[in-house]
Amino acid sequence: MRVLGPVEVLLDGEPIAVRGNQPLAVLAILAAARGRPVAADRLIDDLWGDLPPAGAAAVLQSHVSRLRRALEPHRPPRGAASLLVRESAGYALRLPAGSLDAARFEQGVRAADG
């Protein structure tokens, strides 16, 4: 996944389409959390600020559902997600080690400083 510059999601090295600014924003927020859960309330605040739409939790869930389908296209219907998971009252993005460009960049900087 690339977050330095425009957000881009790669599956087996190939870009996949994630349509819409809000789903991309959800993905970017979760990627920035580096695997830690992000509360649904915080995601709603980040997406809509002080003016969330009626049913904001359902809209967020719809974004998450579409993201899961894009991230794990071979996951069976109703199968457990392994990348974008529900945790407590929120969501976490469980990316394989080294798959986030920002993390690779930070590792390179630390290695150069070492």
Beta strands, then each sheet from edge to edge (+ up, - down):
strand 1: 9-11
strand 2: 14-16
strand 3: 38-39
strand 4: 84-87
strand 5: 90-93
sheet 1: 1+ 2-
sheet 2: 3+ 5- 4+
end
